[in-house]
Amino acid sequence: MTLGGRFAVFVAVYGVLLGLATLVGRRGESTVSDRDVVLLTGIATAIFALVSTILIFWTLGNGIEAELLVLAAGFGMAISAGIQSAVVSFAGICLGRRYR
């Protein structure tokens, strides 16, 4: 059940991100470059992932040793999530440019 739920969330999140990036790619000329959109998507995702991970584990209230470990793991996970979303948004923008 958990695996199915994770897959559904994965498809929903990355599907929406790809769809929105495709719409951005299909737009006409804009004042914001595609590179800036991709970078801001990755940075926003990384910040959101890090903050949400810290808040979840802070709420659970583990010891200080666990907090440092969670912070290190959360930082790595946040960077990974930011890169993944930046790649998906880049692919969506390229797809939108292709079928403009």
Secondary structure as the mmCIF struct_conf table of DSSP 4:
data_model
#
loop_
_struct_conf.conf_type_id
_struct_conf.id
_struct_conf.beg_label_comp_id
_struct_conf.beg_label_asym_id
_struct_conf.beg_label_seq_id
_struct_conf.end_label_comp_id
_struct_conf.end_label_asym_id
_struct_conf.end_label_seq_id
HELX_RH_AL_P HELX_RH_AL_P1 THR A 2 ARG A 26
BEND BEND1 ARG A 27 ARG A 27
BEND BEND2 THR A 31 VAL A 32
HELX_RH_AL_P HELX_RH_AL_P2 ASP A 34 LEU A 60
TURN_TY1_P TURN_TY1_P1 GLY A 61 GLY A 61
HELX_RH_AL_P HELX_RH_AL_P3 ILE A 64 ARG A 98
TURN_TY1_P TURN_TY1_P2 TYR A 99 TYR A 99
#
